[in-house]
Amino acid sequence: MKIFHIDDNSKMTDVFSKIFTSKKHVYISENNPNIGLKRILSENFDLILLDISILNSVVLIYLQI
């Protein structure tokens, strides 16, 4: 499974990386919501995880595109 995670907390993405890669999933993370949204729009992922605290930022960026 290809998993993409946007979270501004790099410690959190490190924890998720250890969990998902230990289960043999492809885990990709991004700490910058601008870059993360561009990747969501340009790549295919099986699962997208989004930090709730940056949800508004991602929605506003998406509406500006």
N, C-alpha and C positions, 0 to 999 in steps of 0.2 A: 504494500500500500504506500502511496506517495502522499506524505502529510506535510502541509505548510502551516506555519505558526507565526503570527504577528504578535509580538509582545515587546513593550519598551523595557522590560526587565530582563537583562541578559542572564541573570542567575536562574530565572524561571525557564528560559529556553534551554539552558544547560541541563536542567533536571529533566525536562521533557525529552531532550536529545538522548540522554542515557537510557531512559525508559523505552522509547520507540526503537532506537537502534539495537537494543538488546533483544528486541522481538523481531529483528530483521526487516523493519520498515525503513523506507527512505524518508528521512526527516530533514526538512529544510526550514530554517527560521530566519526571521528578519526583525530587527529592532526599530527600524524606521518605517512608520506607516505609509509614507509617500512611496518608497521603493516597494514595500509589501503589496500595496494596491496595484502597482504596475505589473508586478509578477503574477498576481491573481488574474489580471486581465489578459496576460500574454501566455500563460502556461496552464497546463491541466493538472489538477490535483484531485486525489480521491477524497481528501478530508482537509478542511481549512479550519484552523483554530485561531480565534481572535480574542485578544485581551479586552475585556469589557471596558476598561478604563480608557482605551484609545478608540473605541467604537465610533464615537462622534467625529473624531478626526478623520477616520477612514471614510465615513459617509460624506463628510464635507468635501474631502479631496475627490471622491468619486463624482459628486455632483458638479464639480468644476471642470472635469475632463470632458 
